Structure formats: structure tokens, C-alpha cells
Amino acid sequence: MPRHIRAQGLAMLIGVICGLVFYVIGLPLPWMLGPMIGLTVFSVAGAPVAGPDKLRPFVIPIIGVMLGSAIKPEIFSQMGGWAITLAVLPLYLAIASGLSFAVYRKMGRYDPVTAFYAAMPGGLNEMLILGGAAGGDERKIALAHAARVLLVILFVAVFFGLFLGVRSGANANSWIAVTDPSIVDYVLLISAAVIGLWIGQLLRLPAVPVFGPMIVSGIFHLVGWVEIAPPTVFIIIAQIVMGTIIGTRFIGATLSEIRRDLTLAAIGSGIMLAVAVGFALFTAWAADVTLSEAFLAFAPGGLTEMSLLTLAMDQDVAYVSTVHIIRITLVIAIAPAVFAALRNRLTSGSQ
């Protein structure tokens, strides 16, 4: 068996075991946090593991279908609250990313390009591509975003469990068995993934693997063609895969790098989360949105990870996912132009 296959298999085995351990001892979000924390430790320790990145293209569309199944007709009566959230979203991005940039630039002594793209609350892959093209340090950018996602997920789990009293929604009463959907249901759910990918690529939608299937699945569920969500075991598998991938982002990093990058990410992410809490409090006060859902919408994690958290916490998936999709789209669309406009000032400030 090739070495990389063995390494990925070992990573998945560790992920499953850590998920089971977290589940047995009753920790929040065990199927994502367990693999994420376990693989982070094994990666830093130099264990022969590798991220199962080739599973991601198969898992992400499934997640999109899952998210779409949570879209209900009631969302149309709640869209008034969405307007306020989306109106203040650009201001949140400007404040959160500006403060985070100051952390990486002033405290971390990162060069302006690396600090800018490390601070942007966009997708890891997108920021890595844009930052690398602009001449930034891709390794530092990757570690910054991996650490941000890791710390945000940990904080969200603790915040929800201790302060909001919200626990994972996966219990015996909500469990969907593999035998629950009919053959027709399976055909429609699989079709939602395939058609969603095709339409998303055709229309060049942001975050195609998750957004396309989510839209088609949402339409199928809204019109009543299918009324059941994918089996719960697929949600668990998706969380294990995503947690394992996040944990293995730290492969090859030295302890000094981890210490430095985690410290900077902890400070930067902490500031972002504090700003997110402030905007969530305002949104919950000004709109018909609960504090837990508003906080999930503003929390600066990855789209897929935050959507999975929302689903696991039994919160409004349509609202939270839509806000994150728009957030990432705005960052991808605006970040290069903003950096180009500020480049001379940032560069002159570093000399």
C-alpha cells in the first residue's frame, strides 16, 4: 500500500477514535472537535499522518445537500432580520479584519502582504491563492487561517455550551437511519448534489461544492419533492473528515511556529470573535434573530465548518450559511482591490 494512503488511513482512524472518545465522555460537537484536536496533536508530534483531502470533494456536496434539507418555508417570513445582518456585514468585516491585520503586522512582524491575507476572514484556499499571487508567505497564511478555524470552532463550542446552553442537536429523537429515506428520496438527494455542482459551476457561484447542492436541495425540500434529510451517519462522517483535515493542516510545522502562529491567531481570532459578539448582540436586538444564530452568522470560521456547526446545534442553517457565503464572496471580491489601494501606504509603513 502506498505510503500516502497509509498516512491518510491512519489519520482517519485517529479521527474516528478521537470522535468516539469525545462522544463517550460527552464533550460538545464530538465528531468534529475530537478529530480536529487529536490530529492537531499527532501532526505537531510528527506522526506519519496525512490529510484525507481527496475525500473533501465527496464530502462537501453531501454537506450542501444536508444544509439544503434544513431550509423550510418559514424562512421567507424571517428575511427581514437578514436585511439588517447583511447591511452591517461590510462594517463588521472592515473592523474585524483591520484589527486582525494590526495583530499580524505589529505583533507578528509579518510583511504587509502576508499580514493582510492572513487577517482576511475568507476561505483558507482562496486567501492562500490570492496571498501567494500577491507575493505573500503562503505557509504563514495557511497556518494563520488553519489556526483561526481551529480556535473559532473551539470557542463556538464552549460559548454555546456554557453561555447559551445550546448543545448538539444530534440525539436519538433526531437520528435519521440509513433505511429511513426511500429509494426515491436517495435519488433526489443524490440528484441535488450532482445538479447543484453542475449549476454552480455553470453560474460560477461562490463556494460551488457546498452552495450549489445546498440551493438545489433547498428547492427540492421547499416544493415537497423530498421531505427527509440525508441519514445522520453522513453528517457524522462529514464532521470526522472535516475535523481530520483541519487537524492535519499543521503537519510539518515546528513547535516554535505553532506556538507563534497559535498565539497570533488566538489574539487575532479573539478580537474578531469579540467584534462578532458585539455585532451579534446588536443584530439580535435590532432584528428578529436569536443571539445564538446571529453569533454563528458573524463568527469568522470557514463556511463548511460553521454550516456544520449550525446544523449540529439545530440552528437556522439557511440564515447562517447565506451570511457566510456572502461574507466569503465579499472578501474574495474586495480583498485584492482593497490591498491594491492600500499597498503603497502599507509598504511605505514597513520601511
N, C-alpha and C positions, 0 to 999 in steps of 0.2 A: 504494500500500500504506500503511495507517495507520502512524503513527509508532511506536506501542507494539508493533505486530507486528514492525516492522523492528528495534526495540531488543531484543526478545526473541530474534529470529532471530540478531542479531549476538552476543548473549550465548551462545546455544547453539553458534554457530560457534567462538567463542573457547574455550568449554568443550571442544569436540571436539578442537580443535588442541592445547590445553594437555594434555589427556588423552593424546593421541598422543605429544607430546613427552616427557611423563613416562614413558610406556610404553617408548619407544625408548631412553631413557637409563637405564632400569632402576630407577627410583625405586619405593619401596613404594606400593601402592594407587594406581596412576597415574590410574585413571579417576575417582576421587573427589578426590584431593588436587590433581591438575592443574587441573581446572576451578575448584575451591574457591580455590586460591591465585591463579590467573590472574584470575578475576573479582573477587576482593578488590582486587587491584592496579588493574584497569581501573575498578572502581567508585569507588575513592578518587580516582583520577586524573580523574574526571569524564567518562569515556567514555559515549557515548549507548547504554547498555545497560539492560536491564530483566530482572527475574527471570521465568522461564517458569513462574510459579505455577499457571497453568491446566493445565499438564501433570502437576502433583502428584497430583490425584485419579485420574489414569490410571496413574501410576507406582506409587503406594503399594500398591494392591491386588495389582499384579504382584509387588511385593516380598513381600507377605504370602504369596502362593502359593509363591514361591521358598523362603521360610523354612519353610513347612509341609512342603515336599518334603524338607527335611533332617531331619524328625522320624522317628526309627527306633524299632522295638520295644524296642531296648536301653535306651531312656530310663527304662523302668519299673524297671530294676534299679539305676538311678543316682539315684533320687529321695531316697535317704537323705541324700545330700550337699546336695540342695536345701533340706532342712529347716533345716540349720544356717545356710545362707546367708540364708534368709528370716527366721530368728529374730534374726539380728544386723543385718538391713537397717534397721529403725527406728532403732537406735542409730547406725548409720553416717550416716543422713540427719540426725539431730539434731546430731551432731558436725560433719559437713561443712558443712551449711547454717548452723549457728551461727557457725563460724569465717569462712565466706564473708560472712555478714551483717556481722560486725565489720569486714571489709576495706572493704566499700562504705559503711558508716556512719561509721567513724572516719577512714579514709584518704580515701575519695572524697567525704565530706561529703554523701552523698545523704540526702534526707529519709527518715524511718523506713519509710514505705510502699514507696517506690521501692527502698530498700536491701533490705527484706525479700523482695520478689518478684523482685528481681534475683539474690538469693542462693539462692533455692529451686531445686534440681536437678530441675525439672519440664519439661514441654514448653514451647517458646517461645510458641506460640499460646495455650496455656492460662494460662500465667503472665502474658502480656500482657493477656488479658481480665480475669483476676482482679485484677491490679495496677491496671489502668485503672479498674475498677469501684470499687476502694478509694481512688482518688484519687492514685495514683502517676503518675510521669512515664513515659508509655508508650514514648517514644523511648529513654530511658535503659535501661528494662527490656529492650526489644527488642535494643539494641546489646549489653547485658551477656550475654544468652543466645546471641546470634549469635556473639559473641567466644568464649564458653565452648565452644560446639560446635566452632568452628574450631580452637581451641587444643587441646581434648581429642583430636580426631581426629589432629592433627599429632603430639601426644605419643604417642598409642597406636601410630601407625605407626612412630615412631622406637623406642619401647620394645620393641615386638615384634621389629623388625628387628635392633636392636643388642644387646639384653639377653636376649631369649628365643629369638632365632634363628628366629622364625616369619615366613615370608613369605607373600605372597598365594597362595592355593590354586589360582588360575586358571592352568593350564598346558595344554599340548597334550593331555596324557593325560586331563584332566578336562573338556575342552571339549565342550559339547553343541551340536551343529549344529542349525540350524533344521529340517533334514529328519529329524532323529533321532526326535522324537515322532511317533506315528501320528495319524491324524485323530481317533480315539477319545481318545487322550491329550490332544490340544488341546481337545476338547470338555469333558473332565473338568477340565482345568486352568482353562479359562475359567469353567466352572460353579462351581468352587471360589471364584473371585473374586466372581462375581455372588451366589451363595447366601450366601457369607461376609458380604458387605456387608449383605444383607437381614437375616440373622440377627443380626448385630452391632447394627444399628440397632434391631431389634425388642427385643433384650435390653438395649439401652443399655450395651453393653460399652465399656470404655475403649479409646481409640485404634482405633476401629472400622475405618478403612480398611486397617490392617495386621493387626490382631488377628483380625477376623472371617475374612478369607480364609486366614490362617495356620491357624486352627483347622480349618476345613473341608478345606483342602489336607492338613493333617496326618492327618486322619481318612481321607481318600481314600488316602493313601500307606500308612498303617498297616494298613488292611484289604486292601491289594493291588490296588485298582481301577486305580491308576496307579503306575508304579514309576520314572518318569523325572522329572527336574526340568525347569523351563522352559529353553529354549535360553540359552546363555551370553551371547549378544548382548543379551538383555533385561536381564541383570544389569549389563552394561556401560552400556547406555542409562540404566538406573535410577541408577547411580552418577554418570554425567555430569550428569543432570538435578538430582540432589540436591546435587552439588558446585557446580553453577552457581547454584542457588537460595541456598545458604549464602553464596557469594561476593557475590551481589547484595544481600544484607541491608545492606551498608554503603553503598549508594547514597545520596547526599545528605549523608553525614557529612563534616564538615570534618576536616582533618588534626589539629587540636587535639583534637577529640572522639575521633577514632580513637586518638590517642596516649594520651589519658587513659583511655578505656574499655578499650583493649587492655592497658594497664598494670594497671588494677584487675582485669580479667578474668584476666590472667596470674597475678597474685598469688592471687586467689580460687580459680581453677581449679587452680593449683599446689598449694594447700593441700588442696583436695578430692581431687586425684589422690594426694597423699601419704597422706591418710587412706584412700583406696581401696586403695592398695598394702598398707597395714597390715592392713586387713580381708581383703584377698585372701590375704595370707600366712597369716593365722590360719585362714581357711576352707580353704585348700589343706592346711594341717596337720591340721585337725580333721575334714575330710570327704574323701570320695572324689571330689575335684575338682582338676583341674590348676591351677597358678598362672596360666597364661595365660587360662583360661576364667573363673576367679574374678575376675581383674583386669578382664576385659571386662564381667563382670556388675556390678561396682561402679563402673566408670568413668562419670563424670557427663555422658555425652553424650546426644544425642537417641535415642529408641527406634529410629527408622528408620535413622539413621546407624550406631548401634552394632550393629544387627542386620545391616546390610550389611557392616560391618567383620568381624563374626563369620563371616558366610558366606564372605567373601573370604579370611579367614585359615584356613578349613576347621576351625573350632572348633564346639563344641556349641551349635547355634543355639537349640534348644528351651530349654535351661537359661538361656542369656544373655538371650534375648528375654523369657522368663517373668519373670525378676528385674526387668528394666527396665519391663515392663508394670506389675508390682506397685509398683515404685518410683514411677512417674509417677501411678498411681492413688492411692497413699498421699499423695503431695504435693498432688494436686488436692483430695482429700477432706479432708485435715487442715489444709492451709496457712491457709485462711480462718479456721478455728476457733482455730488457734494464734495468728494475728495479732490476732484479736479479743480473746483472753485477755491478750495482751501489749501491746495498743495503748496503754493508759494509761501503762504503765511506759516504753514506747519514746518516747511523745510527751513525757512529763514529762522524760525524759533529754535531749531535744533543745532544751528551753527554758533 
